Amino acid sequence: MGNGKLKTADIGVVVYVLAAFIMLIVPISSGLLDVLLACNIAVAFTVMFGCMFANEVLNMSYFPTILLFTTVFRIALNVSSTRLILTTGDPGNVVRTFGQYVGGGDIVIGVIVFVILIIVQFMIINKGSERVAEVTARFTLDAMPGKQMAIDADLNTGAISDAEAKKRREKIQEEASFFGSMDGAVKYVKGDATAGLLITFINIVGGIAMGVLRQGMEMNDALSQYTILTIGDGLVSQIPSLLISLSTGILVTKGSKDADFGSVLIGQLFGVPKVLYLVGAVIAGLGVVTPLNTVVFVGLGMIFIVIGRVMAGTIETAEIEHEADEEEAAAEEIRQPENVTSLLQVDPIELEFGYGIIPLADVNQGGDLLDRVVMIRRQIALELGTVVPIIRLRDNIQLNPNQYIIKIKGVQVSEGEILFDHYMAMNPGYVEEEITGIPTFEPSFHLPAIWITEGQRERAESMGYTVVDPPSIIATHLTEIIRQYIAELLTRQDVQNLVNNLRESNPSLVEELVPKLLGLGEIQKVLQNLLREGISIRDLLTIFETLADYATTTRDTDILTEYVRQSLKRAISNKFFPSNETTSVVTLDPKLEQEIMSSVKQTEQGAYLTLDPNKTKAIMDSVGTETKKLEDLGKMPLVITSPIVRVYFKKLTEDYYKDLVVVSYNEVESNIELQSVGMVTA
């Protein structure tokens, strides 16, 4: 049904455009010309009223194309009527009526009316519309980056959904291309007016020549007949042209992007009773004091005063009704059972702050925290290959003014305090002399620091301190917390989105793996295992190909993770082992590896260790002793094990040493140089 309607509409447009080209080439009868001229006037009125009552400019997004089509059609009509005037002297009822009726049958009056129409269209409406379209196009394009940033900010605070953000971005693009097109399309209208003027001049000269030379008419008769017909022809094409110009002006000067033209216009003009009273008094006063027609002016003044009184009554009634509606709505809200469904929603990540920190998040006060949140999401997407959920920012009056807390799934996981208008200075260990300030701790890594004022900043930096501003402190803290909990934040829906993205480029791989070999939940567990240890999942193709290779032999997600890690050895080596220097590591005693493997118990739910608590404590003490050697050298705490033990040793140590990196020999590139500084024993 929809396709049928579309085809009919397409045929209508094609016929309209083709008719214009046929008229340019093929002579048509005066009767058909009358019909087409009437259609042209009807189309012009349709366009004008359509522009007046469009709720927003994008409702007329094809207006530049409409301008082009109507202009071509009108010029074709001009050519056809010119051909009839010059060949038969009878261009039909419409042209003759316009020439005689509008011009009052008088050549001079007809010419004057025609010239006035041309001046109004050419000098006033066209010139104004052209300038407004030009300026609007420039401002719309200039405002695009700001609008995009506002959408990103709303998206990150959770004010709008991803779908709404996409819709708004598309609307901005459409507006920019529309106003850009309008800037060019206004030139059609300007050119059309010029063409009308030239055609009229050619018609008069050509008509007189035809009348005198071909038909043997007297000069005066030829001048009279052909001028009236030409003026009629000019008027019949210039009036629709004027309507289209007016439509262009209405569309580009619409103040509100989303308003009903008529009601808003009347409301703005006649919506203030005080204005109507004053206008009525002035008009009536002019009728009484001056020799102007007393009846007309006093009568009109009284009409304005009466309208003002009616408007005042309407406004009072509307206010009373609005108050009554509000009271009724409030009462209804109280009577209704509470809708608790909305309270069940838990935000994945929340940043709550006291009122003293609000200026950092308020764009109007120069705060850039929202922009930094956008950058955090981009940074982690690039670094770890996963999309961070929306980070909701909200103020909380129950917190201390300078306090902020970070929540993951509605539960507080970290907090910090900042001093607004201060800077945090941290001693990297080699400062020349200490600076005075308020002692504190850096919230992300709990390093000792001091708060200093703006005036002390340059001095502190020159002494070697690392100086950070409050928004950077919060952003760094938030980034570290997200990195820490990113595995927990990866949902099945996120995994489904990643799968869908990969399916576009590698459909055969995805079809082989999901859901034939592994379910969405099992893939989610593997990706979470990787993220938990800071391994990027951006190379999803390699991950999925490895899973497809080994999922036929095992569905144990821990073992599959180990296979995936080995296939990502280049990325792991690049992350933990600089290629141009020897990396210091701690190794595992082979006897200890054997003990760990012999204590592994396999169950349907997965594997677990059955080590003696005393043995576990001895291993942890040894890990602490050996990794301290690395920390004293300023190196990352890194233990290297055989492939089969890695996953179990990591599970054993993760509750004691969260930052400990455990890598297997199979995850290290062959060109990496390692140096053992200790061995973990029990």
Secondary structure, DSSP 8 states (H G I E B T S, - for coil): -HHHHHHHHHHHHHHHHHHHHHHHHS---HHHHHHHHHHHHHHHHHHHHHHHT-SSGGGGTTHHHHHHHHHHHHHHHHHHHHHHHHHTS---HHHHHIIIIITTT-HHHHHHHHHHHHHIIIIIIIHHHHHHHHHHHHHHHHHHHHHHHHHHHHHHTTSS-HHHHHHHHHHHHHHHHHHHHHHHHHHHHHHHHHHHHHHHHHHHHHHHHIIIIIS---HHHHHHHHHHHHHHHHHHHHHHHHHHHHHHHHHHT-S-SS--HHHHHHHHHHS-HHHHHHHHHHHHHHHHHSSS-HHHHHHHHHHHHHHHHHHHHHHHHHHHHHHHHHHHHHHHHHHS----GGGG---SEEEEE-GGGHHHH-GGGT--HHHHHHHHHHHHHHHHSS----EEEEE-TTS-TTEEEEEETTEEEEEEE--TTEEEEE--S--SS----EEEE-TTT--EEEEEEGGGHHHHHHHT-EEE-HHHHHHHHHHHHHHHHHHHH--HHHHHHHHHHHHHH-HHHHHHHTTTT--HHHHHHHHHHHHHTT-----HHHHHHHHHHHTTT---HHHHHHHHHHHTHHHHHHHHS-TTS-EEEEEE-HHHHHHHHHTEEEETTEEEE---HHHHHHHHHHHHHHHHHHHHTT---EEEE-HHHHHHHHHHHTTT-TT-EEEEGGGS-TT--EEEEEEE--
